[in-house]
Amino acid sequence: MKVSITSIYNWYRDTLRNPKYRWWIVLGTLAYLISPFDISPDFIPIGGQIDDLVILTLLVSELSQLILDGFKSRSESKSADVNLDSEEVKTVDVEVETV
């Protein structure tokens, strides 16, 4: 079975975007960062902090992207609501003829 970094990243990202599993992934990531058991232990001078830094960066970037997407969707829905409420909404009358 081949496991690549890209497939792990895609799994992490897709699972984090799923509302059902989002908080489990966040809690699991935070537990991994706090835990002394890592892929590379923290007592190794530089290598021990690299895996924590990579996972923390991935978590922060994905959560910030989710928050930005949420704000964009809210602003788009509010602008759509404003356009529907205004009197400038134009309707098109169509005459239908049977063939």
N, CA, C and O atoms as CSV, one atom per row, in Angstrom:
chain,resi,resn,atom,element,x,y,z
A,1,MET,N,N,0.846,-1.178,0.000
A,1,MET,CA,C,0.000,0.000,0.000
A,1,MET,C,C,0.887,1.236,0.000
A,1,MET,O,O,1.732,1.405,0.879
A,2,LYS,N,N,0.691,2.089,-0.982
A,2,LYS,CA,C,1.473,3.317,-1.077
A,2,LYS,C,C,0.746,4.450,-0.363
A,2,LYS,O,O,-0.426,4.723,-0.620
A,3,VAL,N,N,1.465,5.091,0.526
A,3,VAL,CA,C,0.925,6.255,1.224
A,3,VAL,C,C,1.867,7.412,0.951
A,3,VAL,O,O,3.056,7.342,1.262
A,4,SER,N,N,1.339,8.464,0.377
A,4,SER,CA,C,2.178,9.619,0.083
A,4,SER,C,C,1.760,10.793,0.961
A,4,SER,O,O,0.690,10.790,1.569
A,5,ILE,N,N,2.609,11.767,1.010
A,5,ILE,CA,C,2.328,12.976,1.778
A,5,ILE,C,C,1.099,13.679,1.218
A,5,ILE,O,O,0.294,14.221,1.976
A,6,THR,N,N,0.951,13.672,-0.092
A,6,THR,CA,C,-0.201,14.318,-0.724
A,6,THR,C,C,-1.506,13.642,-0.322
A,6,THR,O,O,-2.501,14.317,-0.060
A,7,SER,N,N,-1.507,12.318,-0.273
A,7,SER,CA,C,-2.735,11.619,0.100
A,7,SER,C,C,-3.087,11.870,1.568
A,7,SER,O,O,-4.264,11.998,1.907
A,8,ILE,N,N,-2.088,11.941,2.431
A,8,ILE,CA,C,-2.341,12.251,3.847
A,8,ILE,C,C,-2.877,13.673,3.991
A,8,ILE,O,O,-3.808,13.917,4.757
A,9,TYR,N,N,-2.282,14.611,3.248
A,9,TYR,CA,C,-2.748,16.000,3.284
A,9,TYR,C,C,-4.183,16.101,2.783
A,9,TYR,O,O,-5.003,16.784,3.396
A,10,ASN,N,N,-4.496,15.434,1.683
A,10,ASN,CA,C,-5.864,15.479,1.141
A,10,ASN,C,C,-6.861,14.858,2.109
A,10,ASN,O,O,-7.964,15.378,2.279
A,11,TRP,N,N,-6.484,13.742,2.752
A,11,TRP,CA,C,-7.366,13.128,3.749
A,11,TRP,C,C,-7.601,14.081,4.918
A,11,TRP,O,O,-8.736,14.252,5.362
A,12,TYR,N,N,-6.545,14.694,5.410
A,12,TYR,CA,C,-6.658,15.622,6.542
A,12,TYR,C,C,-7.563,16.797,6.177
A,12,TYR,O,O,-8.443,17.177,6.950
A,13,ARG,N,N,-7.341,17.361,5.009
A,13,ARG,CA,C,-8.117,18.521,4.564
A,13,ARG,C,C,-9.587,18.171,4.358
A,13,ARG,O,O,-10.470,18.910,4.794
A,14,ASP,N,N,-9.852,17.046,3.696
A,14,ASP,CA,C,-11.233,16.637,3.445
A,14,ASP,C,C,-11.961,16.310,4.744
A,14,ASP,O,O,-13.131,16.654,4.907
A,15,THR,N,N,-11.269,15.647,5.666
A,15,THR,CA,C,-11.896,15.304,6.936
A,15,THR,C,C,-12.142,16.546,7.773
A,15,THR,O,O,-13.156,16.635,8.464
A,16,LEU,N,N,-11.237,17.494,7.721
A,16,LEU,CA,C,-11.409,18.742,8.466
A,16,LEU,C,C,-12.563,19.566,7.907
A,16,LEU,O,O,-13.221,20.289,8.655
A,17,ARG,N,N,-12.815,19.469,6.623
A,17,ARG,CA,C,-13.928,20.208,6.014
A,17,ARG,C,C,-15.277,19.534,6.240
A,17,ARG,O,O,-16.316,20.146,5.990
A,18,ASN,N,N,-15.282,18.302,6.701
A,18,ASN,CA,C,-16.520,17.603,7.015
A,18,ASN,C,C,-16.980,18.041,8.406
A,18,ASN,O,O,-16.263,17.808,9.379
A,19,PRO,N,N,-18.155,18.669,8.528
A,19,PRO,CA,C,-18.595,19.174,9.836
A,19,PRO,C,C,-18.763,18.084,10.890
A,19,PRO,O,O,-18.665,18.359,12.086
A,20,LYS,N,N,-19.013,16.853,10.458
A,20,LYS,CA,C,-19.217,15.768,11.407
A,20,LYS,C,C,-17.924,15.417,12.151
A,20,LYS,O,O,-17.960,15.079,13.335
A,21,TYR,N,N,-16.791,15.496,11.463
A,21,TYR,CA,C,-15.517,15.077,12.041
A,21,TYR,C,C,-14.573,16.242,12.360
A,21,TYR,O,O,-13.474,16.019,12.867
A,22,ARG,N,N,-14.979,17.461,12.074
A,22,ARG,CA,C,-14.085,18.607,12.208
A,22,ARG,C,C,-13.486,18.732,13.595
A,22,ARG,O,O,-12.270,18.873,13.726
A,23,TRP,N,N,-14.305,18.686,14.633
A,23,TRP,CA,C,-13.787,18.900,15.981
A,23,TRP,C,C,-12.965,17.722,16.457
A,23,TRP,O,O,-12.069,17.899,17.283
A,24,TRP,N,N,-13.241,16.515,15.959
A,24,TRP,CA,C,-12.398,15.377,16.315
A,24,TRP,C,C,-10.997,15.547,15.747
A,24,TRP,O,O,-10.011,15.230,16.413
A,25,ILE,N,N,-10.906,16.040,14.532
A,25,ILE,CA,C,-9.598,16.264,13.912
A,25,ILE,C,C,-8.847,17.375,14.636
A,25,ILE,O,O,-7.644,17.255,14.871
A,26,VAL,N,N,-9.538,18.451,14.993
A,26,VAL,CA,C,-8.891,19.549,15.715
A,26,VAL,C,C,-8.393,19.058,17.070
A,26,VAL,O,O,-7.254,19.335,17.447
A,27,LEU,N,N,-9.228,18.338,17.801
A,27,LEU,CA,C,-8.818,17.822,19.109
A,27,LEU,C,C,-7.687,16.808,18.981
A,27,LEU,O,O,-6.765,16.801,19.797
A,28,GLY,N,N,-7.748,15.962,17.976
A,28,GLY,CA,C,-6.672,14.998,17.747
A,28,GLY,C,C,-5.353,15.671,17.411
A,28,GLY,O,O,-4.294,15.246,17.872
A,29,THR,N,N,-5.422,16.719,16.607
A,29,THR,CA,C,-4.213,17.459,16.254
A,29,THR,C,C,-3.620,18.146,17.483
A,29,THR,O,O,-2.407,18.111,17.692
A,30,LEU,N,N,-4.470,18.766,18.292
A,30,LEU,CA,C,-3.971,19.411,19.503
A,30,LEU,C,C,-3.408,18.396,20.483
A,30,LEU,O,O,-2.409,18.675,21.146
A,31,ALA,N,N,-4.025,17.221,20.592
A,31,ALA,CA,C,-3.504,16.164,21.461
A,31,ALA,C,C,-2.143,15.687,20.955
A,31,ALA,O,O,-1.246,15.417,21.754
A,32,TYR,N,N,-1.986,15.583,19.645
A,32,TYR,CA,C,-0.700,15.188,19.072
A,32,TYR,C,C,0.378,16.222,19.390
A,32,TYR,O,O,1.516,15.866,19.696
A,33,LEU,N,N,0.016,17.498,19.316
A,33,LEU,CA,C,0.997,18.549,19.589
A,33,LEU,C,C,1.426,18.553,21.053
A,33,LEU,O,O,2.581,18.848,21.359
A,34,ILE,N,N,0.506,18.230,21.957
A,34,ILE,CA,C,0.808,18.237,23.385
A,34,ILE,C,C,1.505,16.943,23.804
A,34,ILE,O,O,2.315,16.944,24.732
A,35,SER,N,N,1.198,15.861,23.134
A,35,SER,CA,C,1.695,14.533,23.505
A,35,SER,C,C,3.216,14.433,23.345
A,35,SER,O,O,3.784,14.988,22.404
A,36,PRO,N,N,3.868,13.723,24.269
A,36,PRO,CA,C,5.314,13.515,24.107
A,36,PRO,C,C,5.633,12.435,23.064
A,36,PRO,O,O,6.790,12.302,22.663
A,37,PHE,N,N,4.640,11.668,22.620
A,37,PHE,CA,C,4.848,10.629,21.617
A,37,PHE,C,C,4.552,11.200,20.239
A,37,PHE,O,O,3.398,11.454,19.896
A,38,ASP,N,N,5.595,11.400,19.460
A,38,ASP,CA,C,5.476,11.996,18.133
A,38,ASP,C,C,6.141,11.091,17.103
A,38,ASP,O,O,6.733,10.063,17.433
A,39,ILE,N,N,6.023,11.511,15.834
A,39,ILE,CA,C,6.751,10.826,14.768
A,39,ILE,C,C,8.248,10.976,15.027
A,39,ILE,O,O,9.004,10.006,14.967
A,40,SER,N,N,8.654,12.187,15.312
A,40,SER,CA,C,10.035,12.423,15.756
A,40,SER,C,C,9.942,13.077,17.130
A,40,SER,O,O,9.365,14.157,17.258
A,41,PRO,N,N,10.501,12.440,18.161
A,41,PRO,CA,C,10.350,12.934,19.534
A,41,PRO,C,C,10.907,14.347,19.718
A,41,PRO,O,O,11.851,14.758,19.044
A,42,ASP,N,N,10.298,15.067,20.641
A,42,ASP,CA,C,10.661,16.462,20.842
A,42,ASP,C,C,12.044,16.654,21.458
A,42,ASP,O,O,12.580,17.761,21.403
A,43,PHE,N,N,12.639,15.611,22.044
A,43,PHE,CA,C,13.958,15.790,22.644
A,43,PHE,C,C,15.065,15.817,21.590
A,43,PHE,O,O,16.205,16.157,21.908
A,44,ILE,N,N,14.750,15.464,20.344
A,44,ILE,CA,C,15.710,15.625,19.248
A,44,ILE,C,C,15.721,17.115,18.896
A,44,ILE,O,O,14.666,17.677,18.601
A,45,PRO,N,N,16.889,17.768,18.921
A,45,PRO,CA,C,16.957,19.236,18.863
A,45,PRO,C,C,16.121,19.926,17.786
A,45,PRO,O,O,15.276,20.748,18.139
A,46,ILE,N,N,16.300,19.650,16.523
A,46,ILE,CA,C,15.555,20.378,15.489
A,46,ILE,C,C,14.453,19.508,14.895
A,46,ILE,O,O,13.342,19.985,14.664
A,47,GLY,N,N,14.745,18.269,14.653
A,47,GLY,CA,C,13.797,17.349,14.036
A,47,GLY,C,C,12.548,17.136,14.857
A,47,GLY,O,O,11.481,16.874,14.301
A,48,GLY,N,N,12.656,17.242,16.166
A,48,GLY,CA,C,11.507,17.042,17.034
A,48,GLY,C,C,10.475,18.140,16.926
A,48,GLY,O,O,9.283,17.901,17.121
A,49,GLN,N,N,10.919,19.326,16.621
A,49,GLN,CA,C,9.990,20.444,16.502
A,49,GLN,C,C,9.444,20.607,15.089
A,49,GLN,O,O,8.412,21.249,14.896
A,50,ILE,N,N,10.125,20.032,14.101
A,50,ILE,CA,C,9.688,20.208,12.711
A,50,ILE,C,C,8.330,19.570,12.476
A,50,ILE,O,O,7.471,20.191,11.849
A,51,ASP,N,N,8.101,18.339,12.961
A,51,ASP,CA,C,6.807,17.694,12.717
A,51,ASP,C,C,5.682,18.439,13.436
A,51,ASP,O,O,4.578,18.558,12.904
A,52,ASP,N,N,5.958,18.939,14.642
A,52,ASP,CA,C,4.939,19.737,15.339
A,52,ASP,C,C,4.637,21.029,14.586
A,52,ASP,O,O,3.480,21.436,14.481
A,53,LEU,N,N,5.665,21.663,14.070
A,53,LEU,CA,C,5.482,22.910,13.329
A,53,LEU,C,C,4.699,22.683,12.039
A,53,LEU,O,O,3.847,23.495,11.678
A,54,VAL,N,N,4.982,21.591,11.348
A,54,VAL,CA,C,4.270,21.287,10.101
A,54,VAL,C,C,2.792,21.024,10.382
A,54,VAL,O,O,1.925,21.532,9.671
A,55,ILE,N,N,2.504,20.236,11.411
A,55,ILE,CA,C,1.111,19.919,11.720
A,55,ILE,C,C,0.369,21.154,12.224
A,55,ILE,O,O,-0.794,21.360,11.878
A,56,LEU,N,N,1.025,21.969,13.029
A,56,LEU,CA,C,0.392,23.200,13.510
A,56,LEU,C,C,0.110,24.157,12.351
A,56,LEU,O,O,-0.952,24.777,12.300
A,57,THR,N,N,1.057,24.275,11.429
A,57,THR,CA,C,0.857,25.126,10.252
A,57,THR,C,C,-0.304,24.624,9.402
A,57,THR,O,O,-1.118,25.417,8.928
A,58,LEU,N,N,-0.381,23.324,9.209
A,58,LEU,CA,C,-1.482,22.741,8.441
A,58,LEU,C,C,-2.819,23.009,9.112
A,58,LEU,O,O,-3.782,23.377,8.439
A,59,LEU,N,N,-2.894,22.832,10.419
A,59,LEU,CA,C,-4.143,23.073,11.155
A,59,LEU,C,C,-4.560,24.534,11.059
A,59,LEU,O,O,-5.719,24.829,10.768
A,60,VAL,N,N,-3.630,25.446,11.299
A,60,VAL,CA,C,-3.966,26.874,11.273
A,60,VAL,C,C,-4.368,27.318,9.868
A,60,VAL,O,O,-5.319,28.085,9.717
A,61,SER,N,N,-3.662,26.850,8.843
A,61,SER,CA,C,-4.002,27.275,7.481
A,61,SER,C,C,-5.376,26.746,7.063
A,61,SER,O,O,-6.151,27.470,6.438
A,62,GLU,N,N,-5.680,25.509,7.397
A,62,GLU,CA,C,-6.975,24.947,7.008
A,62,GLU,C,C,-8.121,25.586,7.794
A,62,GLU,O,O,-9.178,25.858,7.225
A,63,LEU,N,N,-7.927,25.826,9.085
A,63,LEU,CA,C,-8.991,26.473,9.866
A,63,LEU,C,C,-9.208,27.911,9.409
A,63,LEU,O,O,-10.348,28.373,9.353
A,64,SER,N,N,-8.128,28.628,9.081
A,64,SER,CA,C,-8.305,29.996,8.591
A,64,SER,C,C,-9.025,30.002,7.244
A,64,SER,O,O,-9.831,30.893,6.976
A,65,GLN,N,N,-8.740,29.012,6.393
A,65,GLN,CA,C,-9.443,28.913,5.111
A,65,GLN,C,C,-10.926,28.623,5.321
A,65,GLN,O,O,-11.770,29.177,4.616
A,66,LEU,N,N,-11.252,27.760,6.282
A,66,LEU,CA,C,-12.656,27.474,6.594
A,66,LEU,C,C,-13.372,28.728,7.089
A,66,LEU,O,O,-14.512,28.990,6.705
A,67,ILE,N,N,-12.705,29.493,7.935
A,67,ILE,CA,C,-13.311,30.717,8.466
A,67,ILE,C,C,-13.525,31.724,7.352
A,67,ILE,O,O,-14.582,32.351,7.287
A,68,LEU,N,N,-12.544,31.893,6.474
A,68,LEU,CA,C,-12.694,32.827,5.352
A,68,LEU,C,C,-13.817,32.393,4.413
A,68,LEU,O,O,-14.587,33.230,3.942
A,69,ASP,N,N,-13.915,31.098,4.141
A,69,ASP,CA,C,-15.006,30.599,3.297
A,69,ASP,C,C,-16.363,30.844,3.943
A,69,ASP,O,O,-17.333,31.165,3.257
A,70,GLY,N,N,-16.433,30.693,5.265
A,70,GLY,CA,C,-17.676,30.966,5.985
A,70,GLY,C,C,-18.087,32.420,5.882
A,70,GLY,O,O,-19.259,32.730,5.665
A,71,PHE,N,N,-17.112,33.320,6.038
A,71,PHE,CA,C,-17.418,34.743,5.915
A,71,PHE,C,C,-17.847,35.103,4.499
A,71,PHE,O,O,-18.760,35.907,4.312
A,72,LYS,N,N,-17.197,34.514,3.505
A,72,LYS,CA,C,-17.565,34.788,2.115
A,72,LYS,C,C,-18.984,34.306,1.820
A,72,LYS,O,O,-19.755,35.011,1.169
A,73,SER,N,N,-19.329,33.122,2.290
A,73,SER,CA,C,-20.668,32.600,2.017
A,73,SER,C,C,-21.732,33.412,2.742
A,73,SER,O,O,-22.824,33.616,2.212
A,74,ARG,N,N,-21.425,33.875,3.943
A,74,ARG,CA,C,-22.386,34.732,4.662
A,74,ARG,C,C,-22.572,36.068,3.960
A,74,ARG,O,O,-23.697,36.554,3.847
A,75,SER,N,N,-21.493,36.662,3.491
A,75,SER,CA,C,-21.620,37.951,2.814
A,75,SER,C,C,-22.344,37.783,1.477
A,75,SER,O,O,-23.117,38.657,1.085
A,76,GLU,N,N,-22.107,36.675,0.773
A,76,GLU,CA,C,-22.815,36.442,-0.488
A,76,GLU,C,C,-24.299,36.210,-0.251
A,76,GLU,O,O,-25.129,36.677,-1.031
A,77,SER,N,N,-24.644,35.492,0.820
A,77,SER,CA,C,-26.064,35.252,1.096
A,77,SER,C,C,-26.756,36.538,1.546
A,77,SER,O,O,-27.922,36.764,1.221
A,78,LYS,N,N,-26.037,37.382,2.294
A,78,LYS,CA,C,-26.627,38.661,2.694
A,78,LYS,C,C,-26.819,39.567,1.494
A,78,LYS,O,O,-27.835,40.256,1.398
A,79,SER,N,N,-25.857,39.579,0.571
A,79,SER,CA,C,-26.010,40.425,-0.613
A,79,SER,C,C,-27.128,39.892,-1.505
A,79,SER,O,O,-27.826,40.677,-2.147
A,80,ALA,N,N,-27.308,38.583,-1.553
A,80,ALA,CA,C,-28.409,38.017,-2.329
A,80,ALA,C,C,-29.749,38.375,-1.693
A,80,ALA,O,O,-30.718,38.654,-2.398
A,81,ASP,N,N,-29.806,38.367,-0.354
A,81,ASP,CA,C,-31.033,38.760,0.333
A,81,ASP,C,C,-31.347,40.225,0.104
A,81,ASP,O,O,-32.512,40.590,-0.057
A,82,VAL,N,N,-30.328,41.069,0.087
A,82,VAL,CA,C,-30.533,42.497,-0.135
A,82,VAL,C,C,-31.052,42.720,-1.543
A,82,VAL,O,O,-31.949,43.540,-1.740
A,83,ASN,N,N,-30.513,42.014,-2.525
A,83,ASN,CA,C,-30.958,42.178,-3.905
A,83,ASN,C,C,-32.393,41.701,-4.086
A,83,ASN,O,O,-33.125,42.275,-4.892
A,84,LEU,N,N,-32.809,40.690,-3.377
A,84,LEU,CA,C,-34.175,40.215,-3.499
A,84,LEU,C,C,-35.164,41.154,-2.834
A,84,LEU,O,O,-36.308,41.262,-3.275
A,85,ASP,N,N,-34.739,41.837,-1.776
A,85,ASP,CA,C,-35.624,42.736,-1.063
A,85,ASP,C,C,-35.775,44.087,-1.758
A,85,ASP,O,O,-36.771,44.779,-1.542
A,86,SER,N,N,-34.825,44.467,-2.571
A,86,SER,CA,C,-34.909,45.777,-3.215
A,86,SER,C,C,-35.951,45.742,-4.331
A,86,SER,O,O,-36.324,44.676,-4.822
A,87,GLU,N,N,-36.405,46.914,-4.714
A,87,GLU,CA,C,-37.426,47.012,-5.747
A,87,GLU,C,C,-36.822,46.981,-7.145
A,87,GLU,O,O,-37.548,47.052,-8.137
A,88,GLU,N,N,-35.503,46.876,-7.231
A,88,GLU,CA,C,-34.847,46.867,-8.530
A,88,GLU,C,C,-34.845,45.489,-9.173
A,88,GLU,O,O,-34.279,45.308,-10.251
A,89,VAL,N,N,-35.465,44.529,-8.529
A,89,VAL,CA,C,-35.511,43.187,-9.095
A,89,VAL,C,C,-36.410,43.229,-10.322
A,89,VAL,O,O,-37.557,43.670,-10.257
A,90,LYS,N,N,-35.869,42.763,-11.434
A,90,LYS,CA,C,-36.613,42.811,-12.687
A,90,LYS,C,C,-37.158,41.426,-12.989
A,90,LYS,O,O,-36.455,40.425,-12.851
A,91,THR,N,N,-38.397,41.380,-13.397
A,91,THR,CA,C,-38.984,40.117,-13.815
A,91,THR,C,C,-39.165,40.135,-15.320
A,91,THR,O,O,-39.352,41.187,-15.931
A,92,VAL,N,N,-39.107,38.974,-15.888
A,92,VAL,CA,C,-39.250,38.846,-17.336
A,92,VAL,C,C,-40.542,38.094,-17.596
A,92,VAL,O,O,-40.739,36.989,-17.092
A,93,ASP,N,N,-41.421,38.695,-18.385
A,93,ASP,CA,C,-42.665,38.036,-18.775
A,93,ASP,C,C,-42.417,37.305,-20.079
A,93,ASP,O,O,-41.873,37.861,-21.033
A,94,VAL,N,N,-42.827,36.053,-20.100
A,94,VAL,CA,C,-42.603,35.231,-21.295
A,94,VAL,C,C,-43.947,34.720,-21.768
A,94,VAL,O,O,-44.752,34.223,-20.981
A,95,GLU,N,N,-44.180,34.850,-23.068
A,95,GLU,CA,C,-45.390,34.312,-23.651
A,95,GLU,C,C,-45.058,32.949,-24.259
A,95,GLU,O,O,-44.095,32.808,-25.012
A,96,VAL,N,N,-45.865,31.961,-23.921
A,96,VAL,CA,C,-45.605,30.608,-24.396
A,96,VAL,C,C,-46.615,30.245,-25.466
A,96,VAL,O,O,-47.812,30.488,-25.318
A,97,GLU,N,N,-46.125,29.669,-26.531
A,97,GLU,CA,C,-46.987,29.171,-27.595
A,97,GLU,C,C,-46.723,27.703,-27.780
A,97,GLU,O,O,-45.571,27.274,-27.829
A,98,THR,N,N,-47.778,26.930,-27.883
A,98,THR,CA,C,-47.588,25.494,-28.100
A,98,THR,C,C,-47.309,25.231,-29.565
A,98,THR,O,O,-47.798,25.953,-30.434
A,99,VAL,N,N,-46.545,24.225,-29.837
A,99,VAL,CA,C,-46.169,23.900,-31.212
A,99,VAL,C,C,-46.961,22.716,-31.689
A,99,VAL,O,O,-46.794,22.280,-32.828
